[in-house]
Amino acid sequence: MRIEDAARSAIRPTKRPQNPGVDPDVGPDPLTLRQLNRATLQRQLLLDRSSTPVLDVIRHLVGLQAQEPPDPYIGLWSRVQDFHPTELETLLLDRQVVRLVVQRGTVHAVTADDCLTLRPLAQPILTQQLYTHQDYRGSFDGVDLDNVMAHASDVLAESPRTTRQLRDALADRFPQHNAAALAFACRNLLPFIQVPPRGLWSTPGQVVGTTAAAWLGRPLEPEPSIDDIIMRYVAAFGPATVRDAATWSRYTGLREVFDRLRPRLRTFRDEDGREYFDLPDAVRPDADTPAPVRILPQYDNVLLSHADRSRFTAGGDYSQIWMETTGFLGNVLVDGMLVGMWRFDQATRVVQSGTTPATLTFTTRPLATQAITEVGAEAERFLRFVSPNGSHDIRFRVPD
């Protein structure tokens, strides 16, 4: 299924009036938890895998969580038909996709264009993080950070540096200050891109970085539109509340943004009376739309981008599963709901090399026989993706 058919525009013709605002005589439309679930899965390309080019998928999703290097590859495998890791690797090597800190102050894989827009919007978050970090609190008293950043930018423009190399260069120039703290400041105050081989599937490497200007040859957007980004968030993660958007981004002042956008949005209320916003003609599948099993990475934005995650957990208590899944690497959805976690019994890189049997263990709440069969079938496909040349073993366990 192509994004333009289902999620990218999230638009389909209706007979609703041009102004999608709430009719004062009717009020917001009702929305059940299961409708929320199916709508978000649709926007996230998790109901049907898409045939759209990977770059367009990443743009639609407003980036993929990437603090764990394999995660964007697994996330794309679950969303894109016949996805192969070289597709993302090529985009990274061609500088069409980059890895840097944006939403929530965490590393994402985003398009080059989105890097230049999202990074300045994230600056207030990163500035606050810099001065409240438990290891470096107070380290910047009396430090001329503008001077430090100017020197660091020059150093990084010469060539990408490892964290150690950057720290050494800063120590040489500013011996009176904490070099580790100054290097951390570069991460938060400069648009610091992690360059390949960091983030590659086939040949991963340590963090090596440079600035966006040096890597992309373009400056950051001086006046990025938060309105545009929030509209894109709603298209990819909606229907959503104001608090949902804040959870996804950690942007502040979003109530004012949503009030400004209200004439361009349609509103709903859930069973608890909370207000949700959506594009006026967005695709919202029926509640009984089938949702196939999906294997997701350890960190996937679909599970991290709403203040209330009950659309994927339905109030279930997964604390016991979390506690008993040592070294888990991802999550599994059955019928659109989180039922447990998965892990490899060997290191991920060894599994990918095919040099040892890939044993995939699921720790879940009790599942029906049909659900176990469906998870097993998807697990076989997943193992052929991560370990195409190795033997496979799939196991299930339920905590006591």
Contacts in CASP RR format, 6 or more apart in sequence:
PFRMAT RR
TARGET T0000
AUTHOR 0000-0000-0000
METHOD contacts of the structure
MODEL  1
MRIEDAARSAIRPTKRPQNPGVDPDVGPDPLTLRQLNRATLQRQLLLDRS
STPVLDVIRHLVGLQAQEPPDPYIGLWSRVQDFHPTELETLLLDRQVVRL
VVQRGTVHAVTADDCLTLRPLAQPILTQQLYTHQDYRGSFDGVDLDNVMA
HASDVLAESPRTTRQLRDALADRFPQHNAAALAFACRNLLPFIQVPPRGL
WSTPGQVVGTTAAAWLGRPLEPEPSIDDIIMRYVAAFGPATVRDAATWSR
YTGLREVFDRLRPRLRTFRDEDGREYFDLPDAVRPDADTPAPVRILPQYD
NVLLSHADRSRFTAGGDYSQIWMETTGFLGNVLVDGMLVGMWRFDQATRV
VQSGTTPATLTFTTRPLATQAITEVGAEAERFLRFVSPNGSHDIRFRVPD
1 45 0 8 1.000
1 47 0 8 1.000
1 48 0 8 1.000
1 49 0 8 1.000
1 50 0 8 1.000
1 51 0 8 1.000
2 8 0 8 1.000
2 50 0 8 1.000
2 51 0 8 1.000
2 52 0 8 1.000
3 9 0 8 1.000
3 45 0 8 1.000
3 50 0 8 1.000
3 52 0 8 1.000
3 56 0 8 1.000
3 57 0 8 1.000
3 60 0 8 1.000
4 52 0 8 1.000
6 42 0 8 1.000
6 43 0 8 1.000
6 45 0 8 1.000
6 47 0 8 1.000
6 48 0 8 1.000
6 50 0 8 1.000
6 283 0 8 1.000
7 42 0 8 1.000
7 43 0 8 1.000
7 44 0 8 1.000
7 45 0 8 1.000
7 50 0 8 1.000
7 60 0 8 1.000
7 235 0 8 1.000
7 236 0 8 1.000
7 283 0 8 1.000
8 52 0 8 1.000
8 56 0 8 1.000
8 60 0 8 1.000
8 235 0 8 1.000
9 235 0 8 1.000
10 43 0 8 1.000
10 235 0 8 1.000
10 279 0 8 1.000
10 281 0 8 1.000
10 282 0 8 1.000
10 283 0 8 1.000
11 279 0 8 1.000
11 281 0 8 1.000
11 282 0 8 1.000
11 283 0 8 1.000
12 281 0 8 1.000
12 282 0 8 1.000
12 283 0 8 1.000
13 281 0 8 1.000
14 280 0 8 1.000
14 281 0 8 1.000
16 266 0 8 1.000
16 280 0 8 1.000
16 281 0 8 1.000
19 263 0 8 1.000
20 263 0 8 1.000
20 264 0 8 1.000
20 265 0 8 1.000
20 266 0 8 1.000
20 280 0 8 1.000
21 262 0 8 1.000
21 263 0 8 1.000
21 265 0 8 1.000
21 266 0 8 1.000
21 267 0 8 1.000
22 28 0 8 1.000
22 267 0 8 1.000
27 269 0 8 1.000
28 267 0 8 1.000
28 268 0 8 1.000
28 269 0 8 1.000
28 275 0 8 1.000
28 276 0 8 1.000
29 266 0 8 1.000
29 267 0 8 1.000
29 268 0 8 1.000
29 269 0 8 1.000
30 268 0 8 1.000
30 269 0 8 1.000
30 270 0 8 1.000
30 271 0 8 1.000
31 239 0 8 1.000
31 268 0 8 1.000
31 269 0 8 1.000
31 270 0 8 1.000
31 276 0 8 1.000
32 270 0 8 1.000
32 271 0 8 1.000
32 287 0 8 1.000
33 270 0 8 1.000
33 271 0 8 1.000
33 310 0 8 1.000
33 311 0 8 1.000
33 314 0 8 1.000
34 287 0 8 1.000
35 284 0 8 1.000
35 285 0 8 1.000
35 286 0 8 1.000
35 287 0 8 1.000
36 239 0 8 1.000
36 270 0 8 1.000
36 276 0 8 1.000
36 311 0 8 1.000
37 291 0 8 1.000
37 311 0 8 1.000
37 312 0 8 1.000
37 336 0 8 1.000
37 337 0 8 1.000
38 47 0 8 1.000
38 284 0 8 1.000
38 285 0 8 1.000
38 286 0 8 1.000
38 287 0 8 1.000
38 289 0 8 1.000
38 291 0 8 1.000
38 336 0 8 1.000
39 238 0 8 1.000
39 239 0 8 1.000
39 278 0 8 1.000
39 282 0 8 1.000
39 283 0 8 1.000
39 284 0 8 1.000
39 285 0 8 1.000
40 237 0 8 1.000
40 238 0 8 1.000
40 239 0 8 1.000
40 302 0 8 1.000
40 306 0 8 1.000
40 311 0 8 1.000
40 312 0 8 1.000
41 47 0 8 1.000
41 291 0 8 1.000
41 302 0 8 1.000
41 336 0 8 1.000
42 283 0 8 1.000
42 284 0 8 1.000
42 285 0 8 1.000
42 289 0 8 1.000
43 235 0 8 1.000
43 236 0 8 1.000
43 237 0 8 1.000
43 238 0 8 1.000
43 282 0 8 1.000
43 283 0 8 1.000
44 61 0 8 1.000
44 79 0 8 1.000
44 236 0 8 1.000
44 237 0 8 1.000
44 302 0 8 1.000
45 57 0 8 1.000
45 60 0 8 1.000
45 61 0 8 1.000
45 79 0 8 1.000
45 80 0 8 1.000
46 78 0 8 1.000
46 79 0 8 1.000
46 291 0 8 1.000
46 294 0 8 1.000
46 302 0 8 1.000
46 333 0 8 1.000
46 336 0 8 1.000
47 285 0 8 1.000
47 289 0 8 1.000
47 290 0 8 1.000
47 291 0 8 1.000
47 292 0 8 1.000
49 78 0 8 1.000
49 79 0 8 1.000
49 80 0 8 1.000
49 81 0 8 1.000
50 57 0 8 1.000
50 79 0 8 1.000
50 80 0 8 1.000
50 81 0 8 1.000
51 80 0 8 1.000
51 81 0 8 1.000
52 60 0 8 1.000
52 80 0 8 1.000
54 76 0 8 1.000
54 80 0 8 1.000
54 83 0 8 1.000
54 87 0 8 1.000
54 88 0 8 1.000
54 91 0 8 1.000
55 91 0 8 1.000
55 96 0 8 1.000
55 97 0 8 1.000
55 111 0 8 1.000
57 76 0 8 1.000
57 79 0 8 1.000
57 80 0 8 1.000
58 64 0 8 1.000
58 76 0 8 1.000
58 91 0 8 1.000
58 97 0 8 1.000
58 109 0 8 1.000
58 110 0 8 1.000
58 111 0 8 1.000
59 111 0 8 1.000
59 113 0 8 1.000
59 114 0 8 1.000
60 235 0 8 1.000
60 236 0 8 1.000
61 236 0 8 1.000
61 301 0 8 1.000
62 103 0 8 1.000
62 110 0 8 1.000
62 114 0 8 1.000
62 118 0 8 1.000
62 229 0 8 1.000
62 232 0 8 1.000
62 233 0 8 1.000
62 236 0 8 1.000
63 108 0 8 1.000
63 109 0 8 1.000
63 110 0 8 1.000
63 111 0 8 1.000
63 114 0 8 1.000
63 301 0 8 1.000
64 71 0 8 1.000
64 72 0 8 1.000
64 75 0 8 1.000
64 76 0 8 1.000
64 108 0 8 1.000
64 109 0 8 1.000
64 110 0 8 1.000
64 300 0 8 1.000
64 301 0 8 1.000
65 71 0 8 1.000
65 72 0 8 1.000
65 106 0 8 1.000
65 107 0 8 1.000
65 108 0 8 1.000
65 297 0 8 1.000
65 299 0 8 1.000
65 300 0 8 1.000
65 301 0 8 1.000
65 304 0 8 1.000
66 72 0 8 1.000
66 99 0 8 1.000
66 107 0 8 1.000
66 108 0 8 1.000
66 109 0 8 1.000
66 199 0 8 1.000
67 106 0 8 1.000
67 107 0 8 1.000
67 299 0 8 1.000
68 297 0 8 1.000
68 298 0 8 1.000
68 299 0 8 1.000
69 198 0 8 1.000
69 199 0 8 1.000
69 200 0 8 1.000
69 201 0 8 1.000
69 204 0 8 1.000
70 201 0 8 1.000
70 297 0 8 1.000
70 329 0 8 1.000
70 348 0 8 1.000
71 297 0 8 1.000
71 298 0 8 1.000
71 299 0 8 1.000
71 300 0 8 1.000
72 88 0 8 1.000
72 109 0 8 1.000
72 297 0 8 1.000
73 83 0 8 1.000
73 85 0 8 1.000
73 88 0 8 1.000
73 201 0 8 1.000
74 295 0 8 1.000
74 296 0 8 1.000
74 297 0 8 1.000
74 330 0 8 1.000
74 386 0 8 1.000
75 296 0 8 1.000
75 297 0 8 1.000
75 300 0 8 1.000
76 83 0 8 1.000
76 87 0 8 1.000
76 88 0 8 1.000
77 83 0 8 1.000
77 382 0 8 1.000
77 385 0 8 1.000
78 294 0 8 1.000
78 295 0 8 1.000
78 296 0 8 1.000
80 87 0 8 1.000
83 385 0 8 1.000
85 201 0 8 1.000
85 202 0 8 1.000
86 201 0 8 1.000
86 202 0 8 1.000
88 97 0 8 1.000
88 109 0 8 1.000
88 201 0 8 1.000
89 196 0 8 1.000
89 200 0 8 1.000
89 201 0 8 1.000
89 202 0 8 1.000
91 97 0 8 1.000
92 98 0 8 1.000
92 99 0 8 1.000
92 109 0 8 1.000
92 196 0 8 1.000
92 199 0 8 1.000
92 200 0 8 1.000
93 196 0 8 1.000
93 200 0 8 1.000
95 112 0 8 1.000
95 215 0 8 1.000
95 216 0 8 1.000
96 111 0 8 1.000
96 112 0 8 1.000
97 109 0 8 1.000
97 110 0 8 1.000
97 111 0 8 1.000
97 112 0 8 1.000
98 109 0 8 1.000
98 110 0 8 1.000
98 111 0 8 1.000
98 112 0 8 1.000
98 115 0 8 1.000
98 193 0 8 1.000
98 194 0 8 1.000
98 212 0 8 1.000
98 215 0 8 1.000
98 216 0 8 1.000
99 107 0 8 1.000
99 108 0 8 1.000
99 109 0 8 1.000
99 193 0 8 1.000
99 194 0 8 1.000
99 198 0 8 1.000
99 199 0 8 1.000
100 107 0 8 1.000
100 108 0 8 1.000
100 110 0 8 1.000
100 115 0 8 1.000
100 119 0 8 1.000
100 191 0 8 1.000
100 192 0 8 1.000
100 193 0 8 1.000
100 194 0 8 1.000
100 212 0 8 1.000
101 107 0 8 1.000
101 108 0 8 1.000
101 119 0 8 1.000
101 122 0 8 1.000
101 126 0 8 1.000
101 187 0 8 1.000
101 188 0 8 1.000
101 192 0 8 1.000
102 108 0 8 1.000
102 110 0 8 1.000
102 115 0 8 1.000
102 118 0 8 1.000
102 119 0 8 1.000
102 121 0 8 1.000
102 122 0 8 1.000
103 118 0 8 1.000
103 122 0 8 1.000
103 248 0 8 1.000
103 249 0 8 1.000
103 250 0 8 1.000
104 125 0 8 1.000
104 248 0 8 1.000
104 249 0 8 1.000
104 250 0 8 1.000
104 304 0 8 1.000
105 122 0 8 1.000
105 125 0 8 1.000
105 126 0 8 1.000
105 129 0 8 1.000
105 250 0 8 1.000
106 299 0 8 1.000
107 194 0 8 1.000
108 118 0 8 1.000
110 118 0 8 1.000
112 216 0 8 1.000
112 218 0 8 1.000
115 191 0 8 1.000
115 193 0 8 1.000
115 212 0 8 1.000
115 216 0 8 1.000
116 212 0 8 1.000
116 216 0 8 1.000
116 218 0 8 1.000
116 219 0 8 1.000
116 220 0 8 1.000
116 221 0 8 1.000
116 224 0 8 1.000
117 221 0 8 1.000
117 224 0 8 1.000
117 225 0 8 1.000
117 228 0 8 1.000
117 229 0 8 1.000
118 224 0 8 1.000
118 229 0 8 1.000
119 191 0 8 1.000
119 212 0 8 1.000
119 220 0 8 1.000
120 220 0 8 1.000
120 221 0 8 1.000
120 222 0 8 1.000
120 224 0 8 1.000
121 224 0 8 1.000
121 226 0 8 1.000
121 229 0 8 1.000
121 249 0 8 1.000
121 251 0 8 1.000
124 252 0 8 1.000
125 250 0 8 1.000
125 251 0 8 1.000
126 187 0 8 1.000
126 188 0 8 1.000
126 189 0 8 1.000
127 188 0 8 1.000
127 189 0 8 1.000
129 188 0 8 1.000
130 136 0 8 1.000
130 140 0 8 1.000
130 184 0 8 1.000
130 185 0 8 1.000
130 188 0 8 1.000
130 189 0 8 1.000
131 137 0 8 1.000
131 138 0 8 1.000
131 140 0 8 1.000
133 184 0 8 1.000
135 181 0 8 1.000
135 184 0 8 1.000
136 178 0 8 1.000
136 180 0 8 1.000
136 181 0 8 1.000
136 184 0 8 1.000
136 185 0 8 1.000
139 177 0 8 1.000
139 178 0 8 1.000
139 181 0 8 1.000
140 181 0 8 1.000
140 185 0 8 1.000
143 174 0 8 1.000
143 177 0 8 1.000
143 182 0 8 1.000
145 185 0 8 1.000
145 189 0 8 1.000
148 170 0 8 1.000
148 174 0 8 1.000
148 177 0 8 1.000
148 182 0 8 1.000
148 185 0 8 1.000
148 186 0 8 1.000
149 185 0 8 1.000
149 186 0 8 1.000
149 189 0 8 1.000
149 190 0 8 1.000
151 170 0 8 1.000
151 173 0 8 1.000
151 174 0 8 1.000
152 166 0 8 1.000
152 169 0 8 1.000
152 170 0 8 1.000
152 182 0 8 1.000
152 186 0 8 1.000
152 190 0 8 1.000
153 190 0 8 1.000
153 211 0 8 1.000
153 213 0 8 1.000
153 214 0 8 1.000
155 161 0 8 1.000
155 166 0 8 1.000
155 169 0 8 1.000
155 170 0 8 1.000
156 166 0 8 1.000
156 186 0 8 1.000
156 190 0 8 1.000
156 192 0 8 1.000
156 209 0 8 1.000
156 210 0 8 1.000
156 211 0 8 1.000
156 214 0 8 1.000
157 210 0 8 1.000
157 211 0 8 1.000
157 213 0 8 1.000
157 214 0 8 1.000
159 210 0 8 1.000
160 195 0 8 1.000
160 208 0 8 1.000
160 209 0 8 1.000
160 210 0 8 1.000
160 215 0 8 1.000
161 169 0 8 1.000
161 208 0 8 1.000
161 209 0 8 1.000
161 210 0 8 1.000
162 206 0 8 1.000
162 207 0 8 1.000
162 208 0 8 1.000
162 209 0 8 1.000
163 183 0 8 1.000
163 207 0 8 1.000
166 183 0 8 1.000
166 186 0 8 1.000
166 209 0 8 1.000
167 179 0 8 1.000
167 180 0 8 1.000
167 182 0 8 1.000
167 183 0 8 1.000
168 179 0 8 1.000
170 177 0 8 1.000
170 179 0 8 1.000
170 182 0 8 1.000
170 183 0 8 1.000
170 186 0 8 1.000
171 179 0 8 1.000
174 182 0 8 1.000
186 192 0 8 1.000
190 211 0 8 1.000
191 211 0 8 1.000
191 212 0 8 1.000
191 213 0 8 1.000
191 220 0 8 1.000
192 209 0 8 1.000
192 210 0 8 1.000
192 211 0 8 1.000
193 209 0 8 1.000
193 210 0 8 1.000
193 211 0 8 1.000
193 212 0 8 1.000
193 215 0 8 1.000
193 216 0 8 1.000
194 207 0 8 1.000
194 208 0 8 1.000
194 209 0 8 1.000
195 208 0 8 1.000
195 209 0 8 1.000
195 210 0 8 1.000
195 215 0 8 1.000
197 203 0 8 1.000
197 204 0 8 1.000
197 205 0 8 1.000
197 208 0 8 1.000
198 204 0 8 1.000
198 205 0 8 1.000
198 206 0 8 1.000
198 207 0 8 1.000
198 208 0 8 1.000
198 209 0 8 1.000
199 205 0 8 1.000
201 352 0 8 1.000
204 349 0 8 1.000
212 218 0 8 1.000
212 219 0 8 1.000
212 220 0 8 1.000
213 219 0 8 1.000
213 220 0 8 1.000
226 251 0 8 1.000
226 257 0 8 1.000
227 257 0 8 1.000
227 260 0 8 1.000
227 261 0 8 1.000
229 249 0 8 1.000
230 245 0 8 1.000
230 254 0 8 1.000
230 257 0 8 1.000
230 258 0 8 1.000
230 261 0 8 1.000
231 261 0 8 1.000
231 264 0 8 1.000
231 279 0 8 1.000
233 240 0 8 1.000
233 245 0 8 1.000
233 248 0 8 1.000
233 249 0 8 1.000
233 305 0 8 1.000
234 240 0 8 1.000
234 245 0 8 1.000
234 265 0 8 1.000
234 277 0 8 1.000
234 278 0 8 1.000
234 279 0 8 1.000
234 282 0 8 1.000
235 279 0 8 1.000
235 282 0 8 1.000
237 244 0 8 1.000
237 248 0 8 1.000
237 301 0 8 1.000
237 302 0 8 1.000
237 305 0 8 1.000
237 306 0 8 1.000
238 244 0 8 1.000
238 276 0 8 1.000
238 277 0 8 1.000
238 278 0 8 1.000
238 282 0 8 1.000
239 268 0 8 1.000
239 276 0 8 1.000
239 277 0 8 1.000
239 278 0 8 1.000
239 282 0 8 1.000
239 284 0 8 1.000
240 248 0 8 1.000
240 276 0 8 1.000
240 277 0 8 1.000
240 278 0 8 1.000
240 306 0 8 1.000
241 274 0 8 1.000
241 275 0 8 1.000
241 276 0 8 1.000
241 277 0 8 1.000
241 306 0 8 1.000
241 307 0 8 1.000
241 308 0 8 1.000
242 254 0 8 1.000
242 255 0 8 1.000
242 258 0 8 1.000
242 275 0 8 1.000
242 277 0 8 1.000
243 307 0 8 1.000
243 308 0 8 1.000
244 305 0 8 1.000
244 306 0 8 1.000
244 307 0 8 1.000
244 308 0 8 1.000
245 251 0 8 1.000
245 254 0 8 1.000
245 258 0 8 1.000
246 252 0 8 1.000
246 254 0 8 1.000
246 307 0 8 1.000
247 304 0 8 1.000
247 305 0 8 1.000
247 306 0 8 1.000
247 307 0 8 1.000
248 301 0 8 1.000
248 304 0 8 1.000
248 305 0 8 1.000
248 306 0 8 1.000
251 257 0 8 1.000
258 265 0 8 1.000
258 277 0 8 1.000
261 277 0 8 1.000
262 277 0 8 1.000
264 280 0 8 1.000
265 277 0 8 1.000
265 278 0 8 1.000
265 279 0 8 1.000
265 280 0 8 1.000
266 277 0 8 1.000
266 278 0 8 1.000
266 279 0 8 1.000
266 280 0 8 1.000
266 282 0 8 1.000
267 275 0 8 1.000
267 276 0 8 1.000
267 277 0 8 1.000
267 278 0 8 1.000
268 275 0 8 1.000
268 276 0 8 1.000
268 277 0 8 1.000
268 278 0 8 1.000
269 275 0 8 1.000
269 276 0 8 1.000
270 276 0 8 1.000
274 308 0 8 1.000
278 284 0 8 1.000
291 333 0 8 1.000
291 335 0 8 1.000
291 336 0 8 1.000
292 374 0 8 1.000
292 378 0 8 1.000
293 332 0 8 1.000
293 333 0 8 1.000
293 334 0 8 1.000
293 371 0 8 1.000
293 374 0 8 1.000
293 375 0 8 1.000
293 376 0 8 1.000
293 377 0 8 1.000
293 378 0 8 1.000
294 332 0 8 1.000
294 333 0 8 1.000
294 336 0 8 1.000
294 378 0 8 1.000
295 330 0 8 1.000
295 331 0 8 1.000
295 332 0 8 1.000
295 342 0 8 1.000
295 378 0 8 1.000
295 379 0 8 1.000
295 382 0 8 1.000
296 302 0 8 1.000
296 303 0 8 1.000
296 330 0 8 1.000
296 331 0 8 1.000
296 332 0 8 1.000
296 333 0 8 1.000
297 329 0 8 1.000
297 330 0 8 1.000
297 331 0 8 1.000
298 328 0 8 1.000
298 329 0 8 1.000
298 330 0 8 1.000
298 331 0 8 1.000
300 330 0 8 1.000
300 331 0 8 1.000
302 312 0 8 1.000
303 309 0 8 1.000
303 312 0 8 1.000
303 331 0 8 1.000
303 338 0 8 1.000
312 333 0 8 1.000
312 336 0 8 1.000
312 337 0 8 1.000
312 338 0 8 1.000
313 337 0 8 1.000
313 338 0 8 1.000
314 337 0 8 1.000
318 338 0 8 1.000
318 340 0 8 1.000
318 365 0 8 1.000
320 399 0 8 1.000
321 340 0 8 1.000
321 341 0 8 1.000
321 363 0 8 1.000
321 364 0 8 1.000
321 365 0 8 1.000
321 399 0 8 1.000
322 328 0 8 1.000
322 341 0 8 1.000
324 363 0 8 1.000
324 399 0 8 1.000
325 340 0 8 1.000
325 341 0 8 1.000
325 343 0 8 1.000
325 363 0 8 1.000
326 343 0 8 1.000
327 343 0 8 1.000
328 341 0 8 1.000
328 342 0 8 1.000
328 343 0 8 1.000
328 363 0 8 1.000
329 341 0 8 1.000
329 342 0 8 1.000
329 343 0 8 1.000
329 344 0 8 1.000
329 348 0 8 1.000
330 341 0 8 1.000
330 342 0 8 1.000
330 343 0 8 1.000
331 338 0 8 1.000
331 340 0 8 1.000
331 341 0 8 1.000
331 342 0 8 1.000
332 338 0 8 1.000
332 339 0 8 1.000
332 340 0 8 1.000
332 341 0 8 1.000
332 342 0 8 1.000
332 362 0 8 1.000
332 364 0 8 1.000
332 375 0 8 1.000
333 339 0 8 1.000
334 367 0 8 1.000
334 371 0 8 1.000
334 374 0 8 1.000
334 375 0 8 1.000
335 371 0 8 1.000
339 364 0 8 1.000
339 365 0 8 1.000
339 367 0 8 1.000
339 371 0 8 1.000
340 362 0 8 1.000
340 363 0 8 1.000
340 364 0 8 1.000
340 365 0 8 1.000
341 362 0 8 1.000
341 363 0 8 1.000
341 364 0 8 1.000
342 360 0 8 1.000
342 361 0 8 1.000
342 362 0 8 1.000
342 363 0 8 1.000
342 379 0 8 1.000
343 360 0 8 1.000
343 361 0 8 1.000
343 363 0 8 1.000
344 351 0 8 1.000
344 358 0 8 1.000
344 359 0 8 1.000
344 360 0 8 1.000
344 361 0 8 1.000
345 359 0 8 1.000
345 361 0 8 1.000
346 356 0 8 1.000
346 357 0 8 1.000
346 358 0 8 1.000
346 359 0 8 1.000
348 386 0 8 1.000
350 356 0 8 1.000
351 358 0 8 1.000
351 386 0 8 1.000
351 387 0 8 1.000
352 386 0 8 1.000
352 387 0 8 1.000
353 387 0 8 1.000
354 387 0 8 1.000
354 388 0 8 1.000
354 389 0 8 1.000
354 390 0 8 1.000
357 390 0 8 1.000
357 391 0 8 1.000
357 392 0 8 1.000
357 393 0 8 1.000
358 383 0 8 1.000
358 386 0 8 1.000
358 387 0 8 1.000
358 390 0 8 1.000
358 391 0 8 1.000
358 392 0 8 1.000
358 393 0 8 1.000
359 392 0 8 1.000
359 393 0 8 1.000
359 394 0 8 1.000
359 395 0 8 1.000
360 379 0 8 1.000
360 382 0 8 1.000
360 383 0 8 1.000
360 392 0 8 1.000
360 393 0 8 1.000
360 394 0 8 1.000
360 395 0 8 1.000
361 394 0 8 1.000
361 395 0 8 1.000
361 396 0 8 1.000
361 397 0 8 1.000
362 375 0 8 1.000
362 379 0 8 1.000
362 394 0 8 1.000
362 395 0 8 1.000
362 396 0 8 1.000
362 397 0 8 1.000
363 397 0 8 1.000
363 398 0 8 1.000
363 399 0 8 1.000
364 375 0 8 1.000
364 396 0 8 1.000
364 397 0 8 1.000
364 398 0 8 1.000
365 398 0 8 1.000
366 398 0 8 1.000
367 375 0 8 1.000
367 396 0 8 1.000
372 396 0 8 1.000
375 396 0 8 1.000
376 394 0 8 1.000
379 394 0 8 1.000
380 392 0 8 1.000
380 394 0 8 1.000
383 392 0 8 1.000
383 394 0 8 1.000
384 392 0 8 1.000
END
